[in-house]
Amino acid sequence: MDCTKVYETGLLYHHYANTAYPLTPKSFMQYKLTDEKEIRSFVEEEWKKADELSLYIHVPFCKTRCKFCEYVVLEGTDESIEDEYVELLLCEMKMYSEMLKGKRIVGYDLGGGTPAKLSVENLKKITDAVKTMFNIAEGTVFSIETTPLIAANEPEKIKAIFDMGYERISMGVQTVSEKLLSELGRDGSKSIYERAVANIRDAGFKRFNIDLMYGFLHQSESDFDNTLHYAIGLDPEYITLYRNRYKGTKLEYEAGGVSIYKAMYQYRIAHRILTENGYNANIGKNTFSKVEGDYGTSDYLTKRVINGTSYVGMGLGAQSFGPGYLAYNLGAAEKRMERYREAIRAGKLPFQDIYRLPEDEAIAKMVSVAFYFAFIDMEAFKKRFGVDFREKFPEEVKFVLDNGLMEIKGQRIYLTDRGSDFINGVIPLFYSERSKLELETAFKNKKLSEKSDEELFLSAYDIKDYERPSVATDVAAFTILSEEKECYRKNPESNLAVLLIKRGEHPFMNCWALPGGFLKKDETVEECAIREIREEANAEPVSIMPVGVFSEPGRDPRGWIISSAFASVMAEENIKVMGGDDAIDARWFNVTFREKNDGLFELVLVNGEKEIRCELKKTGSRFGRPCFEITDGSDIAFDHAKIIASALELFRVEADKMDVVFDFLPEKFTLASLQKVQETLMGTTLLTANFRRKIADLVEETDEFTEGAGHRPARLYRRRG
């Protein structure tokens, strides 16, 4: 598939295009193995191919299931169920110990759920079995997870865990907003966190990680900022950020209300605050570490992400990724223990699904997970798959490099700042062709209507959280695009074009709009307009001119927001527009603007196959500004069709009044820059013959000056009338 299309589809379904692969539980059904005898021999043969691997053991017990949780969790279990589960787990470990005999174990995680919920006796049974059944490589750090409540209230258990040999412990704080914690179905308070940290330190842990989450519908900027600073104050060695994925959670219905911009903006805040406080991570990476040379993640995850190391998952619903297969244990779908119990007691490997993976699917799995660290180690990739990464993905690598999404440093290809913002569009570029097609179709029915998504967003949006009045700027930036004619005898055709960005934030998410944004305290509206073009489109206007103020009630569904609109004429050369900030794309659209009859105008904007049409009615002039109303629907966000129409009409009506166009020029200019303005403006059909004559005279007059910086001729200051 075309890289641009895959990239844009990933951004559209950003809640689903992430480091998790495959996309859905049914994605790999065509590769599924069903014969039990074949499965056992296949798995045994697969592990003969590996010299080393990692272990993940899953404990599916929690006090309650958090609303954001997508994992296999059993709630409200008693000690008898937990005792039985551990015995079943030991049986599964025994099955694997025989086929993995002699294999080096280079990573081990005891995860969940909440493994620390188990009794000390059960934790010791699991840990002793790991040490005796498997060949643990020297220096491998054992890692475990706990909750703040357990760490705060059961210090003896935390000390026992450390004494068993677990050197790294991870605790999920998620947020310090008690209101948000309550909504998410989770316990937590600052007093609990502080007791928990004290007990973890007293137990002897020197590798301590705190998990934080972002990307919730009802999580405000101040909530997240407070959480970050509080977590830093607890002084862990590592802080890990998890964006809420929504898929498969109790909060999935809220997904449409959370824009890609909110997620990227919160990550930017976190990256800045954490790095300023000594927690380091390359841009886009989830785990931040204060320890030099330490990635901050467990050995299991580090080896899995960088090297694509295979792993066996044991326990209810656990996932395994072998040299050539992917498997999910029983319980992954129904989140119940009955079938897992039956399989273990029958002496069977407890697979719910096992898939013999084609190489392109195994590659996609490894590369998707690699983005957890925001880079791909091309040397490790070649070692696992025997092919050069750039040879495997020539078009995709060219796309990410050309668009400033990734950069190559040595044997690794890293996300850039821009790539970190748009990681959900980058990851699918390296999917299999089957998954690229699936991404385009799988979530169409799940995705809520844009109106419903916007209603969700507005339900959590409170304009009182923002300074009032809300003042914004929008810029109608124009240029002349030249298109070569097929016949060499004909001159290139020039088209007037306007710059549009695709919004990555509600309202009007995924709609085209003019570049623009909210005014900051320390800037003028003119400075705001220029800044927004730079941030959202990577374009540099020479200067701008006012079109008018747009303040009609209801123009913005978020509240009463006033826009000061500007127009700009830009030289198309040296401008490579690209989306940025809350714009996920930026493009030039050819403009046709013509009067149909009696004050009705048609505005048509075209970029390739994308065509936007709008009908407007001219309603007169107000304070010297032409006024329009939209009479037939538009795909352009807000009232931006009116701004474009007003700018074009202003050019037509006012163009022969000298200072309208001279406002486009800088205080100092070269003959070349003036000639470019002449070339740009003279190519339009909007200008009067009188104006064309005047600007041609101006170029001729300026030609008398030397090449280089010169002051405006006096006649440039000629005023109206």
Buried (B, 14 or more C-beta within 10 A) or exposed (E): BEBBEBBBBBBBBBBBBBBBBBBBEEBBEEBEBEEEEEBBEBBEEBBEEBEBBBBBBBBBBBBEBBBBBBBBBBEEBEEEEBBEBBEBBBBBBEBBBEBBEEBBBBBBBBBBBBBBBBBBEBBBBBBEBBBEBBEBBEEBBBBBBBBBBBBBBBBEBBBBBBEBBBBBBBBBBBBBBEEBBEBBBBBBBEEBBBBBBBBBBEBEBEBBBBBBBBBBBBBBEEBBBBBBEBBBEBEBBBBBBBBBBBBEBBBBEBBBBBBBBBBBBBBBBBBEBBEEBEBBBBBBBBBBBBEEEBBBBBBBBBBBBBBBBBBBBBBBBBBBBBBBBBBBBBBBEEBBBEBBBEBBEEEBBBBBBBBBBBEBBBBBBBBBBBBBBBBBBBBBBBEBBEEEBBEBBEEBBEBBBEBBBBBBEEEBBBBBEBBBBBBBBBBBBBBBEBBBBBBBEBBEEBBBEBEEBBBBBBEBBEEEEBEEEBBBBBBBBBBBBBEEEEEEEEEEEBBBBBBBBBBBBBBBBBBBBBBBBBBEEEEEBBEBBBBBBBBBBBBEBBBBBBBBEBEEEEBBBBBBBBBBBBBBBBBBEEBEBBBBBBBBBBBBBBBEBEEEEEEEBBBBBBBEEEEBBBBBBBEEEEEEBBBBEBEEEBBBBBBBBBBBBBBBBBBBBBBBBBEBBBEBBEEEBBBEBBEBBBBBBBBBEBBBEEBBEBBEEBBEEBEEBEEEEBEBEEEBEEEEE
